Amino acid sequence: MDCIFCKIIKGALPCYKIYENKNVLAFLDIMPVNGGHALIIPKKHYTNIEKIPENELCSLIKAVKKIGKALKQGLGVAGYNLQLNNDPIAGQIIPHLHFHIIPRKTGDGLKLWPQGKYSKREAEKIAKKIKNNL
């Protein structure tokens, strides 16, 4: 497999490791948005969040929570953005499930995405389509 994250997990590529357990690896992003920008990945290869079994996802999210807290305390930041780019259309570049934790500082220049509005009928139609597939 040519997955860069799988190579990092196997030790074939270096990383700035910040956390590891039997299911999860976390390390600094080499192209950080802000200092401390971390990636949290499952050690098994899954391309997106729908592919990972729920018990492994729980382990991954527990690690995200632990790292988020450590990031706030260790770097003295008041908060962070937690991001998952799920599939290439959503900006996922590495096809291995991963969460980004991006520390935030006042005046860092990062902005949230633009927001729109639904018409009443449009919101009802979309909600129905989603509910029908649960």
GINORGI-V719204 format. One line per field, one symbol per residue. psi: psi as a letter, one per 30 degrees, with the letter a starting at -180 (. if undefined). Layout:
# GINORGI-V719204
psi=???
This chain:
# GINORGI-V719204
psi=kgkeeeeeefgfkllikfkkaffkkklkkfikelkfjlkkkkfkjkelfffkkeeeeeeeeeeeeeeeeeeeeefhlfalkkkjjjlefggjekhkkkkkjjkkkkgffklllkkalkleeeeeeeeeeeefg.
